[in-house]
Amino acid sequence: MRKNITLYYEDLGVWLPVNSSNNFSITDYGNGTYAISFNVIAISDPVLVSAHVTDLREISVQANATCDVA
């Protein structure tokens, strides 16, 4: 089970945090997997995204993805 999820996206070389103003939402599937979505206005295409997750055992993971702007 997650304790904390922090998301960032890169725009013009600057990493910016994702927050509630980005229509941030998390779907918990109950089996240790999650779907995360958010909206940003970014000048860069594609947009680089980084997710930092810590679970209740204090285990941390980080995942990076490249997203095409739609």
C-alpha positions as CSV (number, residue, x, y, z in Angstrom):
1,M,0.0,0.0,0.0
2,R,1.3,3.4,-0.9
3,K,2.3,6.0,1.7
4,N,3.3,8.8,-0.7
5,I,3.3,9.4,-4.4
6,T,5.1,12.5,-5.8
7,L,5.0,13.3,-9.5
8,Y,7.1,15.7,-11.6
9,Y,7.1,16.7,-15.2
10,E,9.9,18.4,-17.2
11,D,9.2,21.5,-19.2
12,L,12.0,23.4,-20.9
13,G,14.7,21.8,-18.7
14,V,12.9,22.5,-15.4
15,W,11.3,19.7,-13.3
16,L,7.9,20.9,-11.9
17,P,5.8,19.1,-9.3
18,V,2.3,17.9,-10.2
19,N,-0.4,19.1,-7.8
20,S,-4.2,19.4,-7.5
21,S,-4.3,22.2,-10.0
22,N,-3.2,19.7,-12.7
23,N,-6.4,17.6,-12.2
24,F,-4.3,14.9,-10.6
25,S,-6.0,11.6,-9.9
26,I,-5.0,8.2,-8.7
27,T,-6.9,4.9,-9.2
28,D,-6.0,2.2,-6.7
29,Y,-6.7,-1.3,-8.2
30,G,-6.3,-2.9,-4.7
31,N,-3.5,-5.2,-5.8
32,G,-0.5,-2.9,-5.5
33,T,-1.0,-1.2,-8.9
34,Y,-2.2,2.3,-9.5
35,A,-3.1,4.4,-12.5
36,I,-2.2,8.0,-12.3
37,S,-3.4,10.8,-14.6
38,F,-2.9,14.6,-14.7
39,N,-3.1,17.5,-17.1
40,V,-0.3,20.0,-17.8
41,I,0.3,22.8,-20.3
42,A,3.8,22.1,-21.4
43,I,5.9,23.7,-24.1
44,S,8.1,20.7,-24.5
45,D,7.0,17.7,-26.7
46,P,7.3,15.0,-25.6
47,V,6.8,15.6,-21.8
48,L,9.1,13.7,-19.4
49,V,7.4,12.4,-16.3
50,S,8.9,11.1,-13.1
51,A,6.9,9.3,-10.3
52,H,8.4,8.8,-6.9
53,V,6.6,6.3,-4.6
54,T,7.1,5.3,-1.0
55,D,5.1,2.4,0.5
56,L,4.1,1.8,4.2
57,R,7.3,-0.2,4.7
58,E,9.4,2.8,3.6
59,I,10.4,1.1,0.4
60,S,10.9,3.7,-2.4
61,V,10.8,3.4,-6.1
62,Q,11.1,5.8,-9.0
63,A,9.7,5.4,-12.5
64,N,10.2,7.7,-15.5
65,A,8.2,7.9,-18.7
66,T,8.1,9.9,-21.9
67,C,4.6,11.1,-22.8
68,D,3.6,12.5,-26.2
69,V,1.4,15.6,-26.0
70,A,-2.1,14.9,-27.3
